[in-house]
Amino acid sequence: MKQSLLKSEFVHLRIPRAQTSRLNPFDGRGRSVTDRRRNHGAVGRLEPEDFRRRWSMLLISNFGSRELCAVHFGVTFQTSCNWFDGLCTPTGDVVDFAAQSLPNYAAVMWGK
């Protein structure tokens, strides 16, 4: 009796045969790179590579050194180096602070 109850409890955990999403939770809801590009391009967003390049140009044009950038944004020196080299992107609160505090933000990031 107990075995049949366990089987009935776990019926909802079966994966359907037509499952198209990936099982790895780090793959991002099963979207491929082309799907991500299509969805982001539809709303006019920058590609991640373009954003990293423009973010790097913004920091280089506004700060004379990586140390000044780290102090301005309150991040570690290594994070500042990664931004300058275009290896990673900041979080939303940092981007918002940059938009408010850097005078040429719109010109560099959006070409305005």
N, C-alpha and C positions, 0 to 999 in steps of 0.2 A: 504494500500500500504506500509506503513511504517513497519508494522509487518512482512510482507513477506520479505522485504529487511533485516531486522534484522536476520530472520531465515537463510537466504542464506549466510549472513556474518559469521555466527557461525557454519556452517556445518563442517568446518575443525577441530573444537574443540571436536567433538564426539570421544569417545574412542572405538576402534574396539572391537568386542566381543572376539577375540582371543588374547587380550592384556595379555602378560605374565609378563611384568615388574610391579613393585610395583608403586603405585602412590605417596608414601611418598618420597620426594626428599632426605631425610636423609638416605635412605636405600642403596644408592650407585648404581644407574642405574639398580636396579632390580636383581643384582647378589646375589646368595645365598653364604653361607660360603664355600660350597664344590666347587662351580664354581671359587671362588676367590683362593682357595688353588690349584686347578688344573691349573689355569692360571699362578699363581706365581711360582709354582713348575716347570712348563714347561721351564721357562727361568733361573732356578737355583737360585732364590731369597730365602732368609731366610723367614721363617714364622715370623710374628710380635712378637710372644712370644719368639722365639729364639733370634731375634734381641735385644729385651729388656733385656734378660738375659745376652747376650754377651756384650752389651753396659754397663750394670751395672758392670760386671766383669772388663771391660776396665777401667772404672773410679775408681773403688776400687783399682786396681793394680797401677794406676798412681798418685793418689792424696791421701794424708794422711787425708784429711778432706773434708767435703762437701763445706766448705767455700772456700777452695783453688780451687775446681772445678768450683764453681760459678764465682770466679774472673777470672780464666783462660778463660772460655767461654763467660764471660760477660752476665750472666743470673742471675736471682734472686736466693736467697738461697732456696726457695721452689721448684723451677724447678730443682735445683741440688739434692735436697732430693728425688724428684720424680724419677730422673734418677738413683740415687743410689739404690732406692728400687725397680726399674724395673716397675714402674707404667705407664710411658709414654716414648715416643721416641723423639729424637730431630729432628729438621728440617734439610734439606739437606745441608745448608751452615755450620751448626755446625758439621755435620758428615765429611764434606770436610776439615774443619779446624782441626778436630781431626786426620784425616788421615795424614795431613801435619805436625802436631805439636807433636804427641805422637809417640815415637819410636816403641812401641810394638803393634801398631794398627793392622797390618796384622796378627801378631801371635795370638792375642786374637780374633779378629773378623772373620778371615778366616782360622785359624789354620795353617798358613804358617810360 
